[in-house]
Amino acid sequence: MLVTRRLTSPMQPTPDFDPAAAAKKLLREGRSGALATLMPGSGDPYCSLVNVATAADGAPLLLISRLAIHTKNILADRRVSLMLDERKPGDPLQGARVMLMGTAAVSDDKDVRRRYLERQPEAEMFAGFGDFAFYRIALKGAHLVAGFGRIVDLEPGDILTSVEDASELTAAEPDILAHMNADHADTCRLYATKLLGAPDGAWRCVGCDPEGLELQLERTALRLPFPQRVRAPGPLRAVLKELAEKARGV
């Protein structure tokens, strides 16, 4: 029998399972998901497939057109849910998934645009169309299903990343990504293949936040967690060097 647990206090992870880390991994590695919105008038549920990215703190980001039904629904009622899964081979129901609940609103933040296009580069061709806009989902809660006995409700603070004390790092992110991909492409490849067990390929760095690095190969994304939280480029260099040495020793 599966056990469902609602959180009323901060989670205490077990040695073999950390629900918050599992949800963060799904959130950061997701590149597409099922978006549920509400039809105006009837309130009937409507579900559609969308591409996704994440803000520096992990908030889901969308690029959607006003011509789409789901966008019209959001403009009438901002409440949404978004389901992301790990796209595991075999029976999808055997894989982990997280359902995110919140409200969606248009964002004109240039950083939202940049972060979305880093992860969804093919969207560059229509991102400037007049009917398209970037949306950010403000999370109100989440529901994680990660296997037998691993079904939990999570609060936004469990799965989002605090960035208030990491302004130096977030401001430097574009330069960090450019530097990693231009000068340390082989290291990005080592991170993916040696530390994360990924197949070989031209892996590139598409995101960096206080808790980890995002690597991507075509439509596949992987999250490399840091051994400790970083808040500025200096400490980040030390952590990346440590991870590189670890990868070379594997």
N, C-alpha and C positions, 0 to 999 in steps of 0.2 A: 504494500500500500504506500502511495506517495504521500509525503508529509508536506503540508503547506504551513508556512510560518509567517506571521505578520510581525514586522519589527516595531517595537515600542521603545527601543533603546539601541545605542550603537552596536553593530554586529561584532561578535567574537568569532573570528574565523577558526576553523579547525586546522590541524597540521596538513591535511590533504585537500582542503577546500576553502577558498576565500571567495564568498559570493560577490563582494564588491569588486575584487580584481577580475573575476569572471565576467561581470557585467561591463566593466570598463573595457575589457579586451574586445567584447562583441561590439560595443559602441564605437571604439576607435578603428576597428578593422572593417566595419560594415561599409559597403559601397553601394548597396541598393537594399530596399526594404518595402514592406507593405504599409502604405499610408491609409489610415481610416479617418474619414471625415463624416460630417452629418449633412444630409440633404435639407435645404431650406424648406420650411413649411411642414413637411411630413416628419422630419427628424430621422428618416431612415438612414441606416449606415451605408456608407459607400467606401469601397476599398480600391486602391490603385497601386501600381508599381512605380516607385520613384528612385532616383539616384540620390545618394546622401553623402555628406561630409561632416566634419565636426569643427566647432570653434576651438579656441585655445583651451577653454575650460571643459570641452567635451560636449557642449550643447549641439544637437543635431542641426544641420544646415541643409536647405533645399533650394533648388533653382526651378521654379515652376511658372507656367504661363497662365495669364488671366483667362485664356480661352479654354483651359482644362476644367473639367467638372470639379475636381478636388480643390482647385484654387477658388472657384466661385463659392464652393461650400465654406472654405476658410474665411473668405471675405464676409460671409453672413454669420458664421459662428467659428471662432478661432480654436475651439477645442478639437484636438487631434490625438490619435495614437499612432505609433510607428513601431512595427515589429522588425527586428533584425535577427538573422540567424547565422550560424557559422558556416553554412553551405558545405556541410560535411558529406563525403561520399556515402552512398547507401541510403538507408531509410532516413529521411529528413527529421522524423520524429525522434530519432535516437541522438540527434545533435542538440547543442545548446541554443537557446534563443532568449531574447529579452524584448518585452513589450514596454514601450515608453509612452507615458501619458503627459500631456501638457497643452500649451497654447502656442499657436504659430503666428508670427507677425513679420511684416516686411522689415528688412534691415538694409540700410544704405551704407553700412560700415564697409570701407574698402578692404579691411582685413578679412571680412566674411567672404567677399568676392575672391580674394587671393587664395584663401585656404580652400575654398570649394574647387577652384580651377586647378590647384595643385593636385587634387585627388581625382578630379573629373576633367582632364584636359580637353577631351572631345567637346565639352560644353562651350569652349571658347567661341565657336562659330556662331552660336545663337544667344550667348549671354548678354549681348548688347541690344537684342531686339526689344522694341518698345513694350511688347506684351509680357516679357519675362521679368521676374524680380527674384531677389534672394530673400529667403525666409529663415528665421531662426526660431527653433522650438524651445520655449521656456518650460523645463521639466517640472512636473508636479509629483511624479512618482514613477516607479517601474516595477515590473513583475518578471523575475528571472526563472526560467526552467532550464536546469543544467544537469538533469539526470535523476536517477532514483533517489528519493529523499532529499533532493536539492532544488526545491521550489520555494522561493522566498520573495517577499515584497521588499522593495528598497526605497529609501528616501533620496531626493536629489543629491544631498550631501554625501551619500554613499558612493555615487558613481561619477559625479562631476569632480573636476580638478580645480582646486583653489589656485588662482593666478594673481590675486591682489598683491602678493609680496614678490612677484616675479616679473615686474614690468621690464627690467633690463633684458631678461631672456625673451619675452614675447616680442619686444620691440626689435630684437636682433634676429628673430626667426628667419626672415627672408635671406639675410646674409649667411646665416648658418646653413640653410638648405643649399644655397648656391655654392658655398665653399665645399660642403660635403660631396655634392654631386660632381663638381668640377675637379676637385683635388683629391678626394678620398672615395672615389667610386668603388675601388677594390675593397675598401674597408666596409662600405655599405653591403657589398656582396658577401663578405665574410660574416657580418652580423646575421644576415638572413640565413645563409647556408649552414654555418657552424653553430651559432647560438640558438637559432630558431628551427633548424632542421628543414629548411625550405629547399626546393630544387634550385639548381644553379640557373643564373640568368642575370640580366642587366638590372638589378635591383637599384632603386633610387630612394633617396630620403625625401619625404613629402610633408613631414610635420615634426615639430619638436615642442614639448611642453615640460613643465617641471618634473613630470613623472615618467616620461618615456619618449621614445623615438618611433616615428611611423615610417615603415619601409613599404614600397609598392613595386610590383612587377605586373604590368598591364592592368588587369582588373583585380588582382590579388593583393591584399594589404596585410601586413603583419605588424604587431605591436612589440617593441623591444622595451621592457620596463627597465628603469634605472635602479641600481642597487640602493641609491639614496636620492632624495629630492634635491633638485638643483634650481637655482633662482637667477643665475647670471651666466654669461658666456664663459667666464674664467673657470668656475667649478665644472661647467659642462665639458670643457676641453679635457679636464682631468678624468671625468667619468668616461668619456668616449675613448680616451687612451686606455683606460683600464679594461673596458669592454673589448677593445681591439686586441689587446694582449691576451685576453682570455680566449678570444676567437682563434687567434693564431696558435694557441696551445692545445686546442681541441683536436 
